[in-house]
Amino acid sequence: MRPQIEKLDRGLAAVKTSEGVYLSWRLLRDEVRGAEKERLTGANFAVLRNGEPIAEVTDSTNYLDRNGAADAEYAVAACLDGEMLPPCAPVKPWANGYLDIPLHKPEGGVTPAGIPYEYTANDLSVGDVDGDGQLELFVKWDPTNSQDVSIKGYTGKCYIDCIRLDGTLLWRLDMGVNIRAGAHYTQFMVYDFDGDGKAEMAVKTAPGTCITRYHADGTAETEYITLLPEDAAAGVTHEDNYVCSAGDYRRHMAEVFMGWHAHPEVKAGHWPATLEACWGMEPRYDYPLSREDAEALADVFIGEYAPSRSPRNQLDKFEGFIYEGPEYLTMFSGDGRELQTIAFPFPREDDGLLWGDYAWVRIEPCNRVDRFLSGVAYLDGVHPSVIICRGYYTRACIAAYDWKDGVFIERWKVDSGFVPMQNPFCRTPGDAENGTHPVYGCISGQGNHSLSAADVDGDGCMEIIYGACTIDHDGSVLYSSTGARPDGKVVKLGHGDAMHVAKIDPDREGLQIFNVFEEGKAVPYGYALRDAKTGEVLFGEYYEGDLGRCMIGDVTDGRGLEMWAMQMRNVKGEFLDVKNPSTNMRIYWAGDLTTQFTDTPDYLGKEKKCGLISDHRHGVMLRPEGVLTNNGTKGNPGLVADIMGDFREELLLRTEDSTAIRIYMSTDATTHKLHTLLHDVQYRCGVAWQNNCYNQPVYPSFYYAHDMDFRDVWQGMQE
């Protein structure tokens, strides 16, 4: 069986340029009949202006109407297998070279600490929620006080809107006070999971999460998600607020300390029997601790021990985090109805003590425990599954669900188990590297701030590339990569911030993975290129610092994609004397199939991160104005994806005041012809998971570059 793909419309868009009106549209996968070296073959297209044919296009899916007018209406009609199909719905040109989609900005607020905040549009996704073939836009709203998991402070609530491309607001999901706002907490997977032609959305929720559906008559209805029966029976309500203050945290630690003697790790003899022993202090109290003594020790921990480890450990100001209360996973229909809510597959267990959040010099409760990832993957090669994850610095947990007949059906769960520690308050050289699970323990500490899904072993089913380890489609461990440090010790590659899974070397079988790693001298590589099927390191470089970003792309005239984290290298591992482009985001923009990058690389000078598109060959190809990227120095656009027009990607950015999402489409004409990238399932899954944490580029399953052979694409479509 063939993989399930979206039923898309023609995706025609028209842009007024200085040379006329540029038109771009989709070739659908089922309209392909063969290939030549520089293009796929199949459907040809008639271009109509105001209902009259003006051109026949056979070698591409774009056309420049040099006599076009700004008020003209355009349509295209496909000719397939000798039959002329009806033309698509007509469109008018984008007058300013872009399309603005009006937004509905939520009202700001004031935190419990009295600090005001506003809202800005952040991550985006797309999905056809009503089955008409046109994609709708999903917009995540972050408050201006949204925080990284490791940073203290209250945040406002997070929202997700579903809107039509004309700006009509269909529904708004209010995540509620019990979902903290930030890049690592809320990933929203938008996909047609059940194959009914309409997209759903899966997202982590909590008591207080509610959805408002807006009707055509102007009315609206708001509903809270369903509390699990056992939670409702225990007295949980949607009015509950689990966000902690500094006083709450002190009381929480006193409760933890009162139960120290009964903690399973203490009872098993794995951890010291007293807190004083954990902290290297002389004995002060008898155990079990009384409440008075536990509160005294909470003061010692917060006021003495934590600051002695690092002056940044200001736990007397620890506020804004959520370390207790129910956690859920909810599937919503495309029209905003709650379909099912279940318990989140991996409970937090505690505030991070077992996860290692207290063991490092920087004591960061709720950090490693509250690292989430999500994804979409065709684990059976035919149907999409939703992937829900928790943790990657230490314990790593991954669950796969199918969505069928209105319910989540668990396909498998993977859990490394906690990584054993001799002292949860001070990491020691003898601490283990693996989790406690006899099989999955090897994947602990190998995750990234994102993931990828791809068929790395060629069996027709997709795997989950979870940073330095890969989970096979059946939930088994395909591999967990290791390497030798300069001292000869073989260790895991460890955690990294950025990763690219693609056909990097066209002359090597399968896919490759280019990663950076952040643990410095403790791991074998600062960056490495690996074989995606085996995890074998093809080449890499030791580095004692933290390499935060890396990138790949078709930058030179050489064969294969280049890659860089430090000095640029080619697929043979040879160093190139070429200045590195940006590492913010990759985009397929040029008509010659080369790679472009968003935001300004150093060699073009420093500018505000506005989504500027450039490369070495063409220089600056787009200089947007009045728009911004997201997430500070990471400079992520809201979305980079092929959501309309031909196979090149669109750039979606928020306006400076977040009153609109602005869509830019390439008008660089091409003579290449390729089906929409959304009909390559590896790419389409990537569009869904692009909103993970540190947004990463997504790649098709085939080699995309100036020297690509379209006959290889066609061959891959037959397999």
C-alpha positions as CSV (number, residue, x, y, z in Angstrom):
1,M,0.0,0.0,0.0
2,R,1.1,3.6,-0.7
3,P,1.5,6.0,2.2
4,Q,-1.5,8.2,3.0
5,I,-1.0,11.7,1.6
6,E,-3.1,14.9,1.7
7,K,-5.7,15.7,-0.9
8,L,-4.5,19.2,-1.9
9,D,-5.9,21.7,-4.3
10,R,-3.8,23.3,-7.0
11,G,-2.3,25.8,-4.5
12,L,-2.1,28.5,-7.2
13,A,-0.7,31.9,-6.1
14,A,0.0,35.0,-8.1
15,V,2.5,37.7,-7.2
16,K,2.8,41.2,-8.8
17,T,6.4,41.9,-9.7
18,S,8.3,44.5,-11.6
19,E,8.3,42.2,-14.7
20,G,4.6,41.2,-14.6
21,V,2.5,38.7,-12.7
22,Y,4.3,35.6,-11.5
23,L,2.2,32.5,-11.2
24,S,3.1,29.3,-9.2
25,W,1.1,26.1,-8.6
26,R,1.3,22.5,-7.4
27,L,2.0,19.4,-9.3
28,L,0.4,16.6,-7.3
29,R,2.1,13.3,-6.7
30,D,-0.6,11.3,-8.5
31,E,-0.2,13.5,-11.6
32,V,3.4,12.3,-12.1
33,R,3.9,9.7,-14.9
34,G,7.7,9.6,-15.3
35,A,10.9,11.7,-15.2
36,E,13.6,13.3,-17.3
37,K,16.9,14.3,-15.8
38,E,15.8,17.8,-14.9
39,R,12.1,17.4,-14.3
40,L,9.3,15.0,-13.5
41,T,6.8,14.4,-16.3
42,G,3.0,13.9,-16.3
43,A,0.5,16.7,-16.1
44,N,0.9,19.7,-18.3
45,F,-0.9,23.0,-17.6
46,A,-2.9,25.6,-19.3
47,V,-2.7,29.1,-17.8
48,L,-5.9,31.3,-17.9
49,R,-6.2,35.0,-17.4
50,N,-9.7,36.2,-16.8
51,G,-11.0,32.9,-18.1
52,E,-9.0,33.0,-21.4
53,P,-6.0,30.7,-22.1
54,I,-2.7,32.6,-22.4
55,A,-0.1,29.9,-22.2
56,E,0.7,26.2,-22.0
57,V,3.4,25.1,-19.5
58,T,5.0,21.7,-19.9
59,D,8.4,22.1,-18.3
60,S,7.6,23.6,-14.9
61,T,4.8,24.7,-12.6
62,N,5.4,28.4,-12.8
63,Y,4.8,31.2,-15.4
64,L,5.5,34.9,-15.7
65,D,2.7,36.8,-17.4
66,R,4.6,39.9,-18.6
67,N,1.3,41.5,-19.7
68,G,-0.4,40.7,-16.4
69,A,-2.4,43.3,-14.5
70,A,-2.8,43.6,-10.8
71,D,-6.6,43.3,-11.1
72,A,-6.6,40.2,-13.3
73,E,-7.9,36.8,-12.3
74,Y,-5.8,33.7,-13.0
75,A,-6.4,30.0,-13.0
76,V,-4.6,26.9,-14.3
77,A,-6.0,23.7,-15.7
78,A,-4.1,20.4,-15.8
79,C,-4.0,18.2,-18.9
80,L,-3.4,14.7,-17.7
81,D,-3.4,11.5,-19.8
82,G,-4.8,13.4,-22.7
83,E,-7.7,14.9,-20.7
84,M,-8.1,18.5,-19.8
85,L,-9.3,18.8,-16.2
86,P,-11.4,21.7,-14.9
87,P,-9.4,24.8,-13.9
88,C,-8.8,25.6,-10.3
89,A,-10.5,28.4,-8.5
90,P,-9.3,31.8,-9.7
91,V,-6.9,34.0,-7.7
92,K,-5.8,37.6,-7.9
93,P,-2.2,38.8,-7.5
94,W,-0.6,39.6,-4.2
95,A,-0.3,43.4,-4.6
96,N,2.8,44.0,-2.4
97,G,4.8,40.9,-3.2
98,Y,3.4,39.0,-0.2
99,L,0.2,37.9,1.4
100,D,-0.8,39.1,4.9
101,I,-3.1,36.9,6.9
102,P,-4.8,39.0,9.6
103,L,-4.4,37.7,13.2
104,H,-6.5,38.1,16.3
105,K,-3.9,39.0,19.0
106,P,-4.9,37.8,22.6
107,E,-5.1,40.5,25.3
108,G,-2.1,40.7,27.5
109,G,-2.1,40.4,31.3
110,V,-0.2,40.8,34.5
111,T,1.8,38.1,36.3
112,P,1.3,37.3,40.1
113,A,4.5,39.3,40.5
114,G,2.8,42.4,39.0
115,I,4.7,42.4,35.7
116,P,2.7,43.1,32.6
117,Y,3.1,41.1,29.4
118,E,1.7,41.1,25.8
119,Y,1.5,38.5,23.1
120,T,3.4,37.8,19.9
121,A,2.8,35.2,17.2
122,N,5.4,32.4,17.4
123,D,5.4,28.9,15.8
124,L,3.1,28.0,13.0
125,S,1.8,24.8,11.4
126,V,-0.6,24.0,8.6
127,G,-3.4,21.4,7.9
128,D,-6.6,21.1,5.9
129,V,-9.3,21.1,8.6
130,D,-12.4,20.9,6.4
131,G,-11.3,18.7,3.5
132,D,-11.5,21.4,0.8
133,G,-7.8,20.9,-0.3
134,Q,-6.7,24.3,1.0
135,L,-4.5,24.4,4.1
136,E,-5.5,26.3,7.2
137,L,-2.9,28.0,9.5
138,F,-2.3,27.2,13.1
139,V,-0.7,30.0,15.1
140,K,0.9,29.6,18.6
141,W,0.7,32.7,20.7
142,D,3.5,33.2,23.2
143,P,3.5,35.8,25.9
144,T,6.4,38.2,26.0
145,N,7.5,36.6,29.3
146,S,7.6,33.1,27.9
147,Q,10.7,31.3,29.3
148,D,13.2,28.6,28.6
149,V,12.7,25.6,31.0
150,S,15.8,26.5,32.9
151,I,14.8,30.2,33.6
152,K,12.8,31.2,36.6
153,G,9.7,33.4,36.4
154,Y,6.0,33.5,35.8
155,T,4.7,33.4,32.3
156,G,1.4,34.2,30.7
157,K,-0.8,31.5,29.2
158,C,-0.1,30.0,25.7
159,Y,-2.7,30.0,23.0
160,I,-3.1,28.2,19.7
161,D,-5.4,29.6,16.9
162,C,-6.7,27.9,13.8
163,I,-7.4,30.4,11.0
164,R,-8.3,30.4,7.4
165,L,-6.0,32.1,4.9
166,D,-8.4,35.0,4.7
167,G,-7.9,35.6,8.5
168,T,-11.2,34.0,9.7
169,L,-10.6,32.7,13.2
170,L,-12.1,29.2,13.5
171,W,-11.1,28.4,17.0
172,R,-8.7,29.3,19.8
173,L,-7.2,26.8,22.3
174,D,-6.4,28.4,25.7
175,M,-3.7,26.1,27.2
176,G,-4.6,27.4,30.7
177,V,-2.4,28.4,33.6
178,N,-1.1,24.8,34.1
179,I,0.9,24.8,30.9
180,R,3.9,27.0,31.2
181,A,4.7,29.2,28.1
182,G,8.0,28.6,26.3
183,A,9.7,26.8,23.5
184,H,9.9,23.5,25.2
185,Y,6.4,23.0,26.7
186,T,3.9,23.0,23.8
187,Q,4.4,21.2,20.5
188,F,1.3,20.9,18.5
189,M,1.1,18.1,15.9
190,V,-1.3,19.0,13.1
191,Y,-2.0,16.1,10.7
192,D,-4.8,14.0,9.2
193,F,-4.1,11.2,11.5
194,D,-7.2,9.0,10.7
195,G,-7.2,9.5,6.9
196,D,-10.6,11.1,6.7
197,G,-9.3,14.1,4.7
198,K,-9.4,16.5,7.6
199,A,-6.6,17.4,9.9
200,E,-6.6,16.9,13.6
201,M,-4.3,18.4,16.3
202,A,-2.6,16.5,19.2
203,V,-1.1,18.5,22.0
204,K,-0.2,18.2,25.7
205,T,-3.0,19.7,27.9
206,A,-3.8,20.1,31.6
207,P,-6.7,21.1,33.9
208,G,-7.8,24.6,32.8
209,T,-7.2,24.0,29.1
210,C,-10.2,25.1,27.1
211,I,-11.2,25.7,23.5
212,T,-13.4,28.4,22.0
213,R,-15.1,27.7,18.7
214,Y,-16.3,30.7,16.6
215,H,-19.3,30.2,14.4
216,A,-20.3,31.8,11.2
217,D,-23.2,33.7,12.9
218,G,-20.8,35.4,15.2
219,T,-21.5,33.3,18.2
220,A,-18.8,31.4,20.2
221,E,-18.8,28.5,22.6
222,T,-16.1,27.6,25.1
223,E,-15.6,24.2,26.5
224,Y,-13.0,22.8,28.9
225,I,-11.3,19.6,28.1
226,T,-12.5,16.4,29.9
227,L,-10.9,15.7,33.2
228,L,-10.0,12.1,33.7
229,P,-12.5,10.4,36.0
230,E,-9.9,9.5,38.6
231,D,-8.8,13.2,38.7
232,A,-12.3,14.5,39.0
233,A,-13.0,12.0,41.8
234,A,-9.9,13.2,43.6
235,G,-11.3,16.8,43.5
236,V,-9.4,18.2,40.6
237,T,-11.1,21.1,38.9
238,H,-10.5,23.4,36.0
239,E,-10.0,26.3,38.5
240,D,-6.9,24.6,40.0
241,N,-3.7,26.5,39.7
242,Y,-0.5,24.5,40.2
243,V,1.9,27.3,39.3
244,C,4.3,27.7,42.2
245,S,5.5,30.8,44.1
246,A,8.8,30.9,46.0
247,G,6.9,30.2,49.2
248,D,5.2,27.2,47.6
249,Y,8.5,25.8,46.5
250,R,9.9,26.1,50.0
251,R,6.9,24.2,51.4
252,H,7.3,21.6,48.6
253,M,10.9,21.0,49.5
254,A,10.0,20.6,53.1
255,E,7.5,17.9,52.1
256,V,10.1,16.2,50.0
257,F,12.6,16.2,52.9
258,M,10.0,14.9,55.4
259,G,9.7,11.8,53.2
260,W,13.4,11.4,52.6
261,H,13.7,8.3,54.7
262,A,11.0,6.6,52.6
263,H,12.2,7.5,49.2
264,P,12.7,4.3,47.1
265,E,16.3,5.3,46.2
266,V,17.2,5.9,49.9
267,K,15.5,2.7,51.0
268,A,17.4,0.8,48.4
269,G,20.7,2.3,49.6
270,H,21.4,4.1,46.3
271,W,21.2,7.5,47.9
272,P,22.6,8.8,51.2
273,A,20.3,8.2,54.2
274,T,20.5,11.8,55.2
275,L,20.3,15.1,53.4
276,E,23.3,16.4,55.4
277,A,25.3,13.5,53.9
278,C,24.1,14.5,50.4
279,W,25.3,18.1,51.0
280,G,28.6,17.3,52.6
281,M,27.5,18.6,56.0
282,E,27.8,17.4,59.6
283,P,24.6,15.6,60.9
284,R,22.1,18.0,62.3
285,Y,18.7,16.2,62.6
286,D,17.2,12.9,63.3
287,Y,15.3,11.0,60.6
288,P,12.4,10.7,59.9
289,L,12.3,14.5,59.9
290,S,9.7,16.4,61.8
291,R,8.0,19.2,59.8
292,E,9.9,21.8,61.8
293,D,13.3,20.1,61.0
294,A,12.3,19.6,57.3
295,E,11.4,23.3,57.0
296,A,14.8,24.2,58.6
297,L,16.6,21.9,56.1
298,A,14.6,23.5,53.3
299,D,16.0,26.8,54.4
300,V,19.5,25.4,54.5
301,F,19.1,23.9,51.0
302,I,17.7,27.1,49.5
303,G,19.8,29.6,51.4
304,E,23.1,27.8,51.9
305,Y,23.8,24.7,49.9
306,A,22.3,25.8,46.5
307,P,24.2,29.1,46.5
308,S,27.4,27.4,47.5
309,R,27.2,25.3,44.3
310,S,26.6,28.4,42.1
311,P,25.6,32.0,42.8
312,R,23.0,31.5,40.0
313,N,21.1,29.1,42.2
314,Q,18.7,31.6,43.5
315,L,16.0,29.2,44.6
316,D,14.6,31.8,47.0
317,K,13.2,33.3,43.8
318,F,12.0,30.1,42.3
319,E,8.5,30.8,40.9
320,G,6.4,30.2,37.8
321,F,7.0,26.5,37.5
322,I,4.6,23.6,37.6
323,Y,5.8,20.4,39.3
324,E,2.5,18.8,40.3
325,G,-1.0,18.3,39.0
326,P,-2.5,16.1,36.2
327,E,-1.0,16.1,32.7
328,Y,-2.9,15.1,29.6
329,L,-2.7,14.4,25.9
330,T,-5.7,15.6,23.9
331,M,-6.7,15.1,20.3
332,F,-8.8,17.9,18.7
333,S,-10.7,17.8,15.5
334,G,-10.0,20.2,12.7
335,D,-13.2,22.1,13.7
336,G,-12.0,22.5,17.3
337,R,-13.9,19.8,19.1
338,E,-12.2,17.7,21.8
339,L,-12.1,14.2,20.5
340,Q,-10.3,12.4,23.4
341,T,-8.2,13.2,26.4
342,I,-5.9,10.6,28.0
343,A,-3.3,10.7,30.7
344,F,0.1,11.9,29.4
345,P,2.0,8.8,28.6
346,F,5.0,9.6,30.9
347,P,4.2,11.2,34.3
348,R,6.8,13.7,35.6
349,E,7.3,11.5,38.8
350,D,8.8,14.4,40.7
351,D,10.1,18.0,40.2
352,G,13.3,16.7,38.6
353,L,15.2,15.1,41.5
354,L,15.2,11.7,39.8
355,W,15.9,13.4,36.4
356,G,19.2,15.0,37.6
357,D,17.9,18.5,37.9
358,Y,19.5,18.9,41.3
359,A,22.7,17.1,40.5
360,W,24.7,19.6,38.5
361,V,26.4,22.8,39.6
362,R,23.4,24.7,38.3
363,I,20.5,23.4,40.3
364,E,17.5,23.7,38.0
365,P,14.3,22.1,39.3
366,C,11.7,21.3,36.5
367,N,14.3,21.6,33.8
368,R,15.2,18.1,32.5
369,V,11.9,16.7,33.6
370,D,9.9,19.2,31.5
371,R,11.6,18.8,28.2
372,F,9.0,17.6,25.6
373,L,9.1,16.7,22.0
374,S,6.5,15.5,19.5
375,G,6.4,14.2,16.0
376,V,4.6,12.4,13.2
377,A,5.9,9.3,11.6
378,Y,4.6,6.5,9.2
379,L,5.6,3.7,11.4
380,D,3.8,1.1,9.3
381,G,4.7,2.8,6.0
382,V,1.1,3.7,5.3
383,H,-0.6,5.5,8.1
384,P,0.7,8.4,10.3
385,S,1.3,8.0,14.0
386,V,1.7,10.7,16.6
387,I,4.9,10.6,18.6
388,I,4.9,12.0,22.2
389,C,8.1,12.3,24.1
390,R,9.5,13.4,27.5
391,G,13.1,14.0,28.4
392,Y,16.4,13.8,26.6
393,Y,19.2,15.1,28.8
394,T,19.0,12.0,31.1
395,R,15.9,9.8,31.0
396,A,14.4,9.5,27.6
397,C,10.7,8.5,27.0
398,I,9.0,8.0,23.6
399,A,5.5,6.8,22.9
400,A,3.7,6.2,19.6
401,Y,0.0,6.3,19.1
402,D,-2.3,5.6,16.2
403,W,-5.5,7.6,15.9
404,K,-8.4,5.4,14.8
405,D,-12.1,5.4,15.3
406,G,-11.8,8.4,17.6
407,V,-9.4,7.0,20.2
408,F,-5.7,6.9,20.8
409,I,-4.3,3.4,20.2
410,E,-0.9,2.8,21.8
411,R,1.5,1.3,19.3
412,W,4.5,1.2,21.6
413,K,6.4,2.9,24.4
414,V,10.1,3.3,24.9
415,D,11.6,4.4,28.3
416,S,15.3,4.4,29.2
417,G,14.5,4.5,32.9
418,F,16.2,7.0,35.2
419,V,19.9,7.3,35.1
420,P,21.2,6.1,38.5
421,M,23.0,8.6,40.7
422,Q,25.0,8.0,43.9
423,N,23.9,11.4,45.1
424,P,21.0,13.3,43.6
425,F,22.4,16.6,44.8
426,C,25.9,16.3,43.4
427,R,26.9,14.4,40.3
428,T,29.9,12.2,40.9
429,P,32.4,10.5,38.4
430,G,31.0,7.1,39.3
431,D,27.5,7.9,38.2
432,A,26.0,5.7,35.5
433,E,25.6,6.7,31.9
434,N,22.7,4.4,31.0
435,G,19.2,4.3,32.3
436,T,17.9,1.4,34.3
437,H,16.0,-0.4,31.6
438,P,18.0,-3.4,30.4
439,V,17.3,-2.7,26.7
440,Y,16.3,1.0,26.4
441,G,18.8,2.3,29.0
442,C,21.3,2.9,26.2
443,I,19.2,5.8,24.8
444,S,19.4,8.0,27.9
445,G,21.1,11.3,27.4
446,Q,21.2,10.9,23.6
447,G,18.2,13.2,22.7
448,N,18.1,16.6,21.1
449,H,15.9,19.7,21.3
450,S,14.2,18.3,18.3
451,L,13.7,15.0,16.5
452,S,13.2,13.7,13.0
453,A,11.3,10.9,11.3
454,A,12.6,9.1,8.3
455,D,12.9,5.6,6.8
456,V,16.6,5.2,7.5
457,D,16.9,1.4,7.0
458,G,15.0,1.2,3.7
459,D,12.2,-1.1,4.9
460,G,9.4,1.3,3.9
461,C,8.6,2.3,7.5
462,M,9.8,5.4,9.3
463,E,12.1,5.5,12.3
464,I,12.4,8.1,15.0
465,I,15.8,9.8,15.0
466,Y,16.1,11.0,18.6
467,G,19.4,12.8,18.4
468,A,22.3,10.4,18.8
469,C,20.0,7.3,18.9
470,T,17.3,6.0,16.6
471,I,14.2,4.0,17.5
472,D,13.1,1.5,14.8
473,H,9.5,1.6,13.5
474,D,8.5,-1.3,15.8
475,G,9.8,0.5,19.0
476,S,13.1,-1.4,19.2
477,V,16.4,0.3,19.5
478,L,18.0,0.5,16.0
479,Y,21.2,2.0,17.5
480,S,22.6,4.4,20.1
481,S,25.8,6.0,18.7
482,T,29.1,6.1,20.6
483,G,32.6,7.1,19.8
484,A,36.1,7.3,21.3
485,R,37.3,10.5,23.0
486,P,40.9,11.6,22.6
487,D,41.7,9.8,25.9
488,G,40.5,6.5,24.2
489,K,37.3,6.1,26.3
490,V,34.3,5.0,24.3
491,V,31.2,7.0,25.3
492,K,27.9,8.2,24.0
493,L,27.7,11.1,21.6
494,G,25.3,12.8,24.0
495,H,22.9,15.7,23.7
496,G,22.9,18.3,21.0
497,D,20.9,21.3,20.0
498,A,20.7,20.9,16.2
499,M,20.3,18.0,13.7
500,H,19.7,17.5,10.0
501,V,18.5,14.2,8.5
502,A,18.7,14.2,4.7
503,K,20.2,12.7,1.6
504,I,23.4,14.6,2.1
505,D,25.7,12.4,0.1
506,P,23.9,11.4,-3.2
507,D,26.5,8.7,-3.9
508,R,26.1,6.9,-0.6
509,E,23.2,4.5,0.1
510,G,20.5,5.9,2.3
511,L,20.3,9.0,4.4
512,Q,22.8,10.7,6.6
513,I,22.6,12.7,9.9
514,F,24.6,15.9,10.7
515,N,24.6,16.7,14.4
516,V,26.2,19.1,16.8
517,F,26.8,18.0,20.5
518,E,27.1,20.3,23.5
519,E,28.9,18.4,26.2
520,G,32.4,19.5,25.2
521,K,35.4,17.4,26.5
522,A,33.1,14.7,27.9
523,V,32.0,13.5,24.5
524,P,33.9,12.4,21.3
525,Y,32.7,15.1,18.9
526,G,31.5,18.6,18.8
527,Y,29.9,17.7,15.5
528,A,29.7,14.6,13.3
529,L,28.2,13.2,10.1
530,R,26.7,9.8,10.6
531,D,25.2,7.1,8.5
532,A,21.5,7.2,9.3
533,K,21.0,3.4,9.0
534,T,23.7,2.3,11.4
535,G,24.7,5.4,13.4
536,E,28.3,5.0,12.2
537,V,30.3,8.2,12.4
538,L,31.6,9.0,8.9
539,F,33.7,12.0,10.2
540,G,33.6,14.5,13.0
541,E,35.7,16.8,15.1
542,Y,36.4,16.9,18.8
543,Y,35.6,20.3,20.4
544,E,35.7,21.2,24.1
545,G,33.0,23.9,23.9
546,D,29.3,23.8,23.2
547,L,28.4,24.0,19.5
548,G,24.9,25.3,19.5
549,R,23.9,25.3,15.8
550,C,24.9,23.6,12.5
551,M,23.5,23.6,9.0
552,I,23.7,21.8,5.7
553,G,22.9,22.9,2.2
554,D,24.0,23.1,-1.5
555,V,26.4,26.0,-1.2
556,T,29.2,25.2,-3.7
557,D,29.4,23.6,-7.1
558,G,30.7,20.4,-5.6
559,R,28.8,17.1,-5.4
560,G,26.7,16.6,-2.3
561,L,25.6,19.0,0.3
562,E,28.0,21.0,2.4
563,M,27.8,21.1,6.2
564,W,29.1,23.4,8.8
565,A,29.3,23.9,12.5
566,M,32.8,25.2,12.6
567,Q,34.7,25.2,9.3
568,M,32.7,24.1,6.3
569,R,33.2,20.5,5.0
570,N,32.0,18.5,2.0
571,V,30.6,15.0,2.0
572,K,34.1,13.5,1.8
573,G,35.1,15.3,5.0
574,E,37.3,17.8,3.2
575,F,37.6,21.3,4.7
576,L,36.5,24.1,2.4
577,D,37.7,27.6,2.3
578,V,34.2,29.0,2.2
579,K,32.6,31.4,4.6
580,N,29.7,29.8,6.6
581,P,26.2,31.0,5.7
582,S,23.6,31.5,8.5
583,T,22.6,28.6,10.7
584,N,19.2,30.0,11.6
585,M,17.1,28.2,9.0
586,R,17.4,26.7,5.5
587,I,15.0,27.5,2.7
588,Y,14.5,26.2,-0.9
589,W,14.0,29.5,-2.7
590,A,16.1,29.7,-5.8
591,G,15.0,28.3,-9.2
592,D,18.3,26.5,-9.7
593,L,17.7,24.1,-6.8
594,T,20.5,25.4,-4.6
595,T,20.0,26.2,-0.9
596,Q,19.3,29.5,0.7
597,F,19.4,30.6,4.3
598,T,17.3,33.0,6.4
599,D,18.7,35.9,8.4
600,T,22.0,37.6,7.8
601,P,25.3,35.8,7.8
602,D,28.3,37.6,9.2
603,Y,29.8,38.3,5.7
604,L,26.7,40.4,4.8
605,G,26.9,42.5,8.0
606,K,24.7,42.6,11.1
607,E,21.0,43.4,10.6
608,K,17.9,42.8,12.7
609,K,16.7,39.2,12.4
610,C,13.9,39.8,9.9
611,G,14.1,36.6,7.8
612,L,16.4,38.0,5.1
613,I,17.1,35.3,2.5
614,S,20.6,35.0,1.0
615,D,23.3,32.7,-0.2
616,H,26.8,32.8,-1.7
617,R,25.7,32.5,-5.4
618,H,22.9,35.0,-5.5
619,G,23.6,37.3,-2.6
620,V,20.4,38.7,-1.0
621,M,17.3,37.3,-2.7
622,L,14.7,38.7,-0.3
623,R,14.9,41.5,2.2
624,P,11.6,41.5,4.1
625,E,10.6,44.7,5.9
626,G,8.2,45.1,8.9
627,V,8.5,41.5,10.0
628,L,10.4,39.6,12.7
629,T,11.7,36.1,13.4
630,N,11.2,34.3,16.7
631,N,13.2,33.1,19.7
632,G,15.9,35.7,19.9
633,T,19.3,34.7,18.5
634,K,17.9,31.5,17.1
635,G,16.0,33.7,14.5
636,N,13.4,31.1,13.5
637,P,10.7,32.1,11.1
638,G,7.2,31.1,12.1
639,L,7.4,28.4,9.4
640,V,9.4,27.5,6.3
641,A,7.5,25.0,4.2
642,D,6.1,24.4,0.7
643,I,2.5,25.3,1.6
644,M,1.4,26.7,-1.8
645,G,2.8,27.3,-5.3
646,D,5.4,25.0,-6.8
647,F,7.8,22.8,-4.9
648,R,9.9,25.7,-3.5
649,E,9.2,26.8,0.1
650,E,7.3,29.8,1.4
651,L,8.6,32.0,4.2
652,L,6.1,32.8,7.0
653,L,6.9,35.6,9.4
654,R,5.0,37.6,11.9
655,T,4.7,41.3,11.4
656,E,6.5,43.5,13.9
657,D,3.2,44.2,15.8
658,S,1.9,40.6,15.4
659,T,-1.2,41.8,13.6
660,A,-0.6,39.5,10.7
661,I,1.4,36.5,9.4
662,R,3.1,37.5,6.2
663,I,3.8,34.9,3.5
664,Y,6.5,35.4,1.0
665,M,6.8,33.2,-2.1
666,S,9.8,32.9,-4.4
667,T,9.3,34.5,-7.8
668,D,12.6,33.2,-9.1
669,A,11.4,31.3,-12.2
670,T,12.5,27.7,-12.6
671,T,12.5,25.2,-15.5
672,H,12.5,22.3,-13.1
673,K,9.3,20.4,-12.4
674,L,8.7,18.5,-9.1
675,H,5.6,17.5,-7.2
676,T,4.8,19.5,-4.1
677,L,7.1,18.6,-1.3
678,L,4.0,18.0,0.9
679,H,3.5,14.8,-1.0
680,D,6.9,13.4,0.2
681,V,5.9,11.9,3.5
682,Q,9.3,12.5,5.2
683,Y,9.0,16.2,4.3
684,R,5.4,16.4,5.3
685,C,6.1,14.8,8.7
686,G,8.9,17.4,9.1
687,V,6.5,20.3,8.5
688,A,4.4,18.9,11.4
689,W,7.3,18.6,13.8
690,Q,9.1,21.8,12.8
691,N,7.5,23.6,15.7
692,N,9.5,21.5,18.2
693,C,11.6,23.5,20.6
694,Y,14.6,24.7,18.6
695,N,13.0,24.7,15.2
696,Q,15.0,22.7,12.6
697,P,14.7,22.6,8.8
698,V,12.9,19.7,7.2
699,Y,14.1,17.7,4.3
700,P,12.6,15.4,1.6
701,S,13.5,11.8,1.3
702,F,15.5,12.4,-1.9
703,Y,18.6,14.4,-2.7
704,Y,17.7,18.1,-3.4
705,A,20.5,20.1,-5.0
706,H,21.6,21.8,-8.2
707,D,22.9,18.5,-9.6
708,M,19.9,16.3,-8.6
709,D,18.6,13.8,-11.1
710,F,14.8,13.7,-11.2
711,R,14.9,10.2,-12.4
712,D,16.0,9.2,-8.9
713,V,13.0,10.9,-7.4
714,W,10.7,9.0,-9.8
715,Q,12.4,5.7,-8.9
716,G,11.9,6.4,-5.2
717,M,8.2,7.1,-5.9
718,Q,7.9,3.5,-7.3
719,E,9.5,1.8,-4.3
